[in-house]
C-alpha cells in the first residue's frame, strides 16, 4: 500500500481559516518532495489548542484515495 510521511507544523492561528470556512484542505510537502492536499477534517483528531504538530504517515490506495492517517511516534 503506498504511503507518504508528512511533517506538519500548523499553529492554531494558521488553522483559523479552516474553522472560519475560508479553507477546507491542508497542503503539505511529503519527505520525498511530493505535494499533497488533504481535506482538513482528517486532521481533526490531532488538533490541539496549539495547532497541529508532528510527523504523520498517510496511506492511500492506487487511485490516490486516503485510507489512513496516523501520527508517527
Biopython code that builds the backbone (N, CA, C, O; Angstrom):
import numpy as np
from Bio.PDB.StructureBuilder import StructureBuilder

atoms = [
    (1, "UNK", "N", (0.842, -1.166, 0.000)),
    (1, "UNK", "CA", (0.000, 0.000, 0.000)),
    (1, "UNK", "C", (0.893, 1.237, 0.000)),
    (1, "UNK", "O", (1.769, 1.361, 0.855)),
    (2, "UNK", "N", (0.686, 2.150, -0.940)),
    (2, "UNK", "CA", (1.516, 3.361, -0.998)),
    (2, "UNK", "C", (1.328, 4.233, 0.241)),
    (2, "UNK", "O", (0.246, 4.284, 0.827)),
    (3, "UNK", "N", (2.400, 4.913, 0.624)),
    (3, "UNK", "CA", (2.312, 5.809, 1.777)),
    (3, "UNK", "C", (3.288, 6.968, 1.617)),
    (3, "UNK", "O", (4.240, 6.905, 0.839)),
    (4, "UNK", "N", (3.025, 8.019, 2.373)),
    (4, "UNK", "CA", (3.879, 9.203, 2.421)),
    (4, "UNK", "C", (4.055, 9.593, 3.877)),
    (4, "UNK", "O", (3.185, 9.334, 4.709)),
    (5, "UNK", "N", (5.181, 10.214, 4.179)),
    (5, "UNK", "CA", (5.393, 10.765, 5.514)),
    (5, "UNK", "C", (5.377, 12.283, 5.392)),
    (5, "UNK", "O", (6.070, 12.869, 4.561)),
    (6, "UNK", "N", (4.564, 12.901, 6.244)),
    (6, "UNK", "CA", (4.410, 14.353, 6.250)),
    (6, "UNK", "C", (4.865, 14.905, 7.591)),
    (6, "UNK", "O", (4.551, 14.333, 8.635)),
    (7, "UNK", "N", (5.590, 15.994, 7.575)),
    (7, "UNK", "CA", (5.946, 16.716, 8.794)),
    (7, "UNK", "C", (5.092, 17.977, 8.806)),
    (7, "UNK", "O", (5.247, 18.853, 7.955)),
    (8, "UNK", "N", (4.189, 18.059, 9.779)),
    (8, "UNK", "CA", (3.219, 19.147, 9.839)),
    (8, "UNK", "C", (3.522, 20.050, 11.029)),
    (8, "UNK", "O", (3.763, 19.573, 12.138)),
    (9, "UNK", "N", (3.509, 21.338, 10.792)),
    (9, "UNK", "CA", (3.664, 22.337, 11.857)),
    (9, "UNK", "C", (2.729, 23.500, 11.527)),
    (9, "UNK", "O", (3.113, 24.444, 10.838)),
    (10, "UNK", "N", (1.497, 23.416, 12.031)),
    (10, "UNK", "CA", (0.494, 24.446, 11.773)),
    (10, "UNK", "C", (-0.031, 24.984, 13.099)),
    (10, "UNK", "O", (-0.609, 24.243, 13.893)),
    (11, "UNK", "N", (0.170, 26.250, 13.328)),
    (11, "UNK", "CA", (-0.310, 26.872, 14.562)),
    (11, "UNK", "C", (-1.833, 26.987, 14.531)),
    (11, "UNK", "O", (-2.452, 26.920, 13.469)),
    (12, "UNK", "N", (-2.415, 27.159, 15.699)),
    (12, "UNK", "CA", (-3.860, 27.363, 15.790)),
    (12, "UNK", "C", (-4.268, 28.597, 14.985)),
    (12, "UNK", "O", (-5.330, 28.613, 14.362)),
    (13, "UNK", "N", (-3.440, 29.609, 14.999)),
    (13, "UNK", "CA", (-3.730, 30.832, 14.238)),
    (13, "UNK", "C", (-3.806, 30.541, 12.736)),
    (13, "UNK", "O", (-4.700, 31.040, 12.052)),
    (14, "UNK", "N", (-2.889, 29.752, 12.232)),
    (14, "UNK", "CA", (-2.902, 29.423, 10.793)),
    (14, "UNK", "C", (-4.091, 28.546, 10.434)),
    (14, "UNK", "O", (-4.580, 28.595, 9.305)),
    (15, "UNK", "N", (-4.564, 27.740, 11.388)),
    (15, "UNK", "CA", (-5.708, 26.866, 11.134)),
    (15, "UNK", "C", (-7.040, 27.603, 11.238)),
    (15, "UNK", "O", (-8.085, 27.055, 10.888)),
    (16, "UNK", "N", (-7.003, 28.817, 11.708)),
    (16, "UNK", "CA", (-8.235, 29.593, 11.873)),
    (16, "UNK", "C", (-9.013, 29.697, 10.562)),
    (16, "UNK", "O", (-10.243, 29.672, 10.583)),
    (17, "UNK", "N", (-8.333, 29.812, 9.430)),
    (17, "UNK", "CA", (-9.029, 29.933, 8.135)),
    (17, "UNK", "C", (-9.873, 28.698, 7.841)),
    (17, "UNK", "O", (-10.904, 28.790, 7.174)),
    (18, "UNK", "N", (-9.437, 27.547, 8.338)),
    (18, "UNK", "CA", (-10.212, 26.316, 8.152)),
    (18, "UNK", "C", (-11.524, 26.428, 8.917)),
    (18, "UNK", "O", (-12.591, 26.131, 8.382)),
    (19, "UNK", "N", (-11.437, 26.856, 10.165)),
    (19, "UNK", "CA", (-12.627, 26.902, 11.004)),
    (19, "UNK", "C", (-13.501, 28.119, 10.730)),
    (19, "UNK", "O", (-14.640, 28.177, 11.195)),
    (20, "UNK", "N", (-12.994, 29.074, 9.996)),
    (20, "UNK", "CA", (-13.821, 30.197, 9.556)),
    (20, "UNK", "C", (-14.493, 29.883, 8.225)),
    (20, "UNK", "O", (-15.263, 30.693, 7.708)),
    (21, "UNK", "N", (-14.204, 28.709, 7.669)),
    (21, "UNK", "CA", (-14.835, 28.294, 6.428)),
    (21, "UNK", "C", (-14.173, 28.824, 5.169)),
    (21, "UNK", "O", (-14.707, 28.652, 4.073)),
    (22, "UNK", "N", (-13.025, 29.464, 5.303)),
    (22, "UNK", "CA", (-12.343, 30.012, 4.123)),
    (22, "UNK", "C", (-11.417, 28.997, 3.466)),
    (22, "UNK", "O", (-10.922, 29.237, 2.365)),
    (23, "UNK", "N", (-11.181, 27.882, 4.118)),
    (23, "UNK", "CA", (-10.333, 26.819, 3.552)),
    (23, "UNK", "C", (-10.836, 25.487, 4.091)),
    (23, "UNK", "O", (-11.341, 25.419, 5.212)),
    (24, "UNK", "N", (-10.701, 24.438, 3.303)),
    (24, "UNK", "CA", (-11.129, 23.122, 3.779)),
    (24, "UNK", "C", (-10.092, 22.039, 3.499)),
    (24, "UNK", "O", (-10.372, 20.851, 3.663)),
    (25, "UNK", "N", (-8.910, 22.441, 3.082)),
    (25, "UNK", "CA", (-7.846, 21.480, 2.794)),
    (25, "UNK", "C", (-6.548, 21.964, 3.422)),
    (25, "UNK", "O", (-6.321, 23.161, 3.593)),
    (26, "UNK", "N", (-5.708, 20.999, 3.758)),
    (26, "UNK", "CA", (-4.371, 21.296, 4.262)),
    (26, "UNK", "C", (-3.383, 20.792, 3.225)),
    (26, "UNK", "O", (-3.419, 19.622, 2.842)),
    (27, "UNK", "N", (-2.509, 21.663, 2.775)),
    (27, "UNK", "CA", (-1.486, 21.282, 1.808)),
    (27, "UNK", "C", (-0.176, 21.069, 2.542)),
    (27, "UNK", "O", (0.185, 21.828, 3.441)),
    (28, "UNK", "N", (0.530, 20.019, 2.141)),
    (28, "UNK", "CA", (1.802, 19.707, 2.788)),
    (28, "UNK", "C", (2.759, 19.124, 1.762)),
    (28, "UNK", "O", (2.353, 18.626, 0.712)),
    (29, "UNK", "N", (4.027, 19.198, 2.092)),
    (29, "UNK", "CA", (5.080, 18.619, 1.268)),
    (29, "UNK", "C", (5.576, 17.374, 1.987)),
    (29, "UNK", "O", (5.987, 17.444, 3.145)),
    (30, "UNK", "N", (5.539, 16.230, 1.299)),
    (30, "UNK", "CA", (5.996, 14.991, 1.922)),
    (30, "UNK", "C", (7.522, 14.986, 2.001)),
    (30, "UNK", "O", (8.192, 15.794, 1.358)),
    (31, "UNK", "N", (8.050, 14.078, 2.788)),
    (31, "UNK", "CA", (9.503, 13.989, 2.936)),
    (31, "UNK", "C", (10.196, 13.660, 1.625)),
    (31, "UNK", "O", (11.366, 13.996, 1.440)),
    (32, "UNK", "N", (9.478, 13.000, 0.702)),
    (32, "UNK", "CA", (10.102, 12.675, -0.588)),
    (32, "UNK", "C", (9.827, 13.740, -1.654)),
    (32, "UNK", "O", (10.127, 13.537, -2.830)),
    (33, "UNK", "N", (9.253, 14.882, -1.235)),
    (33, "UNK", "CA", (9.093, 16.008, -2.143)),
    (33, "UNK", "C", (7.771, 16.120, -2.863)),
    (33, "UNK", "O", (7.594, 17.036, -3.666)),
    (34, "UNK", "N", (6.835, 15.223, -2.606)),
    (34, "UNK", "CA", (5.524, 15.311, -3.254)),
    (34, "UNK", "C", (4.612, 16.259, -2.480)),
    (34, "UNK", "O", (4.592, 16.255, -1.249)),
    (35, "UNK", "N", (3.868, 17.061, -3.212)),
    (35, "UNK", "CA", (2.909, 17.982, -2.600)),
    (35, "UNK", "C", (1.556, 17.278, -2.540)),
    (35, "UNK", "O", (1.092, 16.715, -3.532)),
    (36, "UNK", "N", (0.931, 17.318, -1.365)),
    (36, "UNK", "CA", (-0.374, 16.688, -1.189)),
    (36, "UNK", "C", (-1.358, 17.705, -0.620)),
    (36, "UNK", "O", (-0.974, 18.641, 0.082)),
    (37, "UNK", "N", (-2.615, 17.504, -0.932)),
    (37, "UNK", "CA", (-3.701, 18.335, -0.429)),
    (37, "UNK", "C", (-4.718, 17.398, 0.203)),
    (37, "UNK", "O", (-5.293, 16.543, -0.471)),
    (38, "UNK", "N", (-4.935, 17.566, 1.510)),
    (38, "UNK", "CA", (-5.759, 16.632, 2.272)),
    (38, "UNK", "C", (-6.922, 17.395, 2.896)),
    (38, "UNK", "O", (-6.720, 18.472, 3.456)),
    (39, "UNK", "N", (-8.146, 16.849, 2.809)),
    (39, "UNK", "CA", (-9.263, 17.511, 3.488)),
    (39, "UNK", "C", (-8.942, 17.698, 4.974)),
    (39, "UNK", "O", (-8.494, 16.768, 5.644)),
    (40, "UNK", "N", (-9.176, 18.893, 5.469)),
    (40, "UNK", "CA", (-8.762, 19.237, 6.830)),
    (40, "UNK", "C", (-9.435, 18.393, 7.902)),
    (40, "UNK", "O", (-8.867, 18.215, 8.980)),
    (41, "UNK", "N", (-10.626, 17.870, 7.640)),
    (41, "UNK", "CA", (-11.306, 17.097, 8.683)),
    (41, "UNK", "C", (-10.532, 15.835, 9.079)),
    (41, "UNK", "O", (-10.746, 15.307, 10.170)),
    (42, "UNK", "N", (-9.644, 15.346, 8.223)),
    (42, "UNK", "CA", (-8.842, 14.168, 8.574)),
    (42, "UNK", "C", (-7.850, 14.466, 9.694)),
    (42, "UNK", "O", (-7.409, 13.553, 10.392)),
    (43, "UNK", "N", (-7.499, 15.730, 9.869)),
    (43, "UNK", "CA", (-6.542, 16.113, 10.912)),
    (43, "UNK", "C", (-7.218, 16.477, 12.235)),
    (43, "UNK", "O", (-6.528, 16.730, 13.222)),
    (44, "UNK", "N", (-8.533, 16.507, 12.274)),
    (44, "UNK", "CA", (-9.248, 16.912, 13.482)),
    (44, "UNK", "C", (-8.835, 16.119, 14.729)),
    (44, "UNK", "O", (-8.711, 16.723, 15.794)),
    (45, "UNK", "N", (-8.615, 14.792, 14.653)),
    (45, "UNK", "CA", (-8.206, 14.056, 15.861)),
    (45, "UNK", "C", (-6.846, 14.490, 16.417)),
    (45, "UNK", "O", (-6.535, 14.204, 17.573)),
    (46, "UNK", "N", (-6.051, 15.163, 15.623)),
    (46, "UNK", "CA", (-4.697, 15.554, 16.028)),
    (46, "UNK", "C", (-4.604, 17.027, 16.432)),
    (46, "UNK", "O", (-3.531, 17.503, 16.805)),
    (47, "UNK", "N", (-5.709, 17.739, 16.359)),
    (47, "UNK", "CA", (-5.736, 19.170, 16.658)),
    (47, "UNK", "C", (-5.690, 19.410, 18.166)),
    (47, "UNK", "O", (-6.448, 18.802, 18.921)),
    (48, "UNK", "N", (-4.801, 20.296, 18.594)),
    (48, "UNK", "CA", (-4.723, 20.717, 19.995)),
    (48, "UNK", "C", (-4.939, 22.228, 20.047)),
    (48, "UNK", "O", (-5.113, 22.871, 19.011)),
    (49, "UNK", "N", (-4.927, 22.787, 21.246)),
    (49, "UNK", "CA", (-5.065, 24.243, 21.377)),
    (49, "UNK", "C", (-3.905, 24.975, 20.708)),
    (49, "UNK", "O", (-4.041, 26.138, 20.329)),
    (50, "UNK", "N", (-2.762, 24.296, 20.562)),
    (50, "UNK", "CA", (-1.592, 24.912, 19.924)),
    (50, "UNK", "C", (-1.632, 24.801, 18.406)),
    (50, "UNK", "O", (-0.975, 25.577, 17.713)),
    (51, "UNK", "N", (-2.393, 23.846, 17.882)),
    (51, "UNK", "CA", (-2.451, 23.614, 16.443)),
    (51, "UNK", "C", (-2.235, 22.145, 16.128)),
    (51, "UNK", "O", (-2.643, 21.273, 16.895)),
    (52, "UNK", "N", (-1.597, 21.871, 15.002)),
    (52, "UNK", "CA", (-1.270, 20.500, 14.590)),
    (52, "UNK", "C", (0.227, 20.440, 14.347)),
    (52, "UNK", "O", (0.762, 21.141, 13.487)),
    (53, "UNK", "N", (0.890, 19.599, 15.111)),
    (53, "UNK", "CA", (2.338, 19.449, 15.010)),
    (53, "UNK", "C", (2.693, 17.972, 15.060)),
    (53, "UNK", "O", (2.108, 17.215, 15.834)),
    (54, "UNK", "N", (3.649, 17.560, 14.238)),
    (54, "UNK", "CA", (4.143, 16.193, 14.299)),
    (54, "UNK", "C", (4.396, 15.614, 12.927)),
    (54, "UNK", "O", (4.219, 16.267, 11.899)),
    (55, "UNK", "N", (4.818, 14.359, 12.948)),
    (55, "UNK", "CA", (5.040, 13.604, 11.715)),
    (55, "UNK", "C", (3.891, 12.622, 11.565)),
    (55, "UNK", "O", (3.460, 11.994, 12.532)),
    (56, "UNK", "N", (3.402, 12.498, 10.339)),
    (56, "UNK", "CA", (2.231, 11.681, 10.069)),
    (56, "UNK", "C", (2.498, 10.771, 8.873)),
    (56, "UNK", "O", (3.183, 11.153, 7.924)),
    (57, "UNK", "N", (1.945, 9.565, 8.938)),
    (57, "UNK", "CA", (2.009, 8.655, 7.799)),
    (57, "UNK", "C", (0.641, 8.648, 7.139)),
    (57, "UNK", "O", (-0.379, 8.412, 7.786)),
    (58, "UNK", "N", (0.639, 8.906, 5.858)),
    (58, "UNK", "CA", (-0.565, 8.934, 5.042)),
    (58, "UNK", "C", (-0.529, 7.698, 4.151)),
    (58, "UNK", "O", (0.401, 7.530, 3.361)),
    (59, "UNK", "N", (-1.535, 6.832, 4.272)),
    (59, "UNK", "CA", (-1.614, 5.659, 3.400)),
    (59, "UNK", "C", (-2.778, 5.858, 2.441)),
    (59, "UNK", "O", (-3.843, 6.341, 2.824)),
    (60, "UNK", "N", (-2.555, 5.479, 1.192)),
    (60, "UNK", "CA", (-3.580, 5.664, 0.178)),
    (60, "UNK", "C", (-3.572, 4.488, -0.782)),
    (60, "UNK", "O", (-2.598, 3.739, -0.854)),
    (61, "UNK", "N", (-4.675, 4.330, -1.526)),
    (61, "UNK", "CA", (-4.755, 3.228, -2.483)),
    (61, "UNK", "C", (-4.179, 3.663, -3.829)),
    (61, "UNK", "O", (-3.710, 4.791, -3.981)),
    (62, "UNK", "N", (-4.221, 2.770, -4.783)),
    (62, "UNK", "CA", (-3.639, 3.034, -6.104)),
    (62, "UNK", "C", (-4.337, 4.185, -6.836)),
    (62, "UNK", "O", (-3.752, 4.812, -7.719)),
    (63, "UNK", "N", (-5.599, 4.458, -6.460)),
    (63, "UNK", "CA", (-6.336, 5.563, -7.083)),
    (63, "UNK", "C", (-6.079, 6.890, -6.378)),
    (63, "UNK", "O", (-6.612, 7.923, -6.784)),
    (64, "UNK", "N", (-5.267, 6.867, -5.326)),
    (64, "UNK", "CA", (-4.947, 8.086, -4.600)),
    (64, "UNK", "C", (-5.917, 8.432, -3.485)),
    (64, "UNK", "O", (-5.827, 9.514, -2.905)),
    (65, "UNK", "N", (-6.848, 7.527, -3.170)),
    (65, "UNK", "CA", (-7.813, 7.781, -2.101)),
    (65, "UNK", "C", (-7.181, 7.501, -0.745)),
    (65, "UNK", "O", (-6.478, 6.505, -0.574)),
    (66, "UNK", "N", (-7.431, 8.376, 0.209)),
    (66, "UNK", "CA", (-6.884, 8.243, 1.551)),
    (66, "UNK", "C", (-7.466, 7.019, 2.247)),
    (66, "UNK", "O", (-8.683, 6.840, 2.294)),
    (67, "UNK", "N", (-6.585, 6.176, 2.787)),
    (67, "UNK", "CA", (-7.015, 5.012, 3.549)),
    (67, "UNK", "C", (-6.814, 5.219, 5.038)),
    (67, "UNK", "O", (-7.666, 4.837, 5.841)),
    (68, "UNK", "N", (-5.689, 5.823, 5.415)),
    (68, "UNK", "CA", (-5.444, 6.078, 6.838)),
    (68, "UNK", "C", (-4.449, 7.215, 7.006)),
    (68, "UNK", "O", (-3.635, 7.506, 6.130)),
    (69, "UNK", "N", (-4.551, 7.837, 8.156)),
    (69, "UNK", "CA", (-3.638, 8.905, 8.546)),
    (69, "UNK", "C", (-3.335, 8.686, 10.013)),
    (69, "UNK", "O", (-4.246, 8.660, 10.841)),
    (70, "UNK", "N", (-2.053, 8.529, 10.345)),
    (70, "UNK", "CA", (-1.699, 8.303, 11.747)),
    (70, "UNK", "C", (-0.466, 9.110, 12.101)),
    (70, "UNK", "O", (0.406, 9.360, 11.269)),
    (71, "UNK", "N", (-0.422, 9.515, 13.377)),
    (71, "UNK", "CA", (0.741, 10.236, 13.883)),
    (71, "UNK", "C", (1.848, 9.226, 14.140)),
    (71, "UNK", "O", (1.608, 8.160, 14.705)),
    (72, "UNK", "N", (3.049, 9.564, 13.725)),
    (72, "UNK", "CA", (4.204, 8.705, 13.979)),
    (72, "UNK", "C", (4.792, 9.042, 15.344)),
    (72, "UNK", "O", (4.745, 10.192, 15.782)),
    (73, "UNK", "N", (5.346, 8.035, 16.011)),
    (73, "UNK", "CA", (5.960, 8.291, 17.329)),
    (73, "UNK", "C", (7.194, 9.166, 17.227)),
    (73, "UNK", "O", (7.820, 9.470, 18.242)),
]
sb = StructureBuilder()
sb.init_structure("model")
sb.init_model(0)
sb.init_chain("A")
sb.init_seg("    ")
for serial, (resi, resn, name, xyz) in enumerate(atoms, 1):
    if name == "N":
        sb.init_residue(resn, " ", resi, " ")
    sb.init_atom(name, np.array(xyz, "f"), 0.0, 1.0, " ", f" {name:<3s}", serial, name[0])
structure = sb.get_structure()
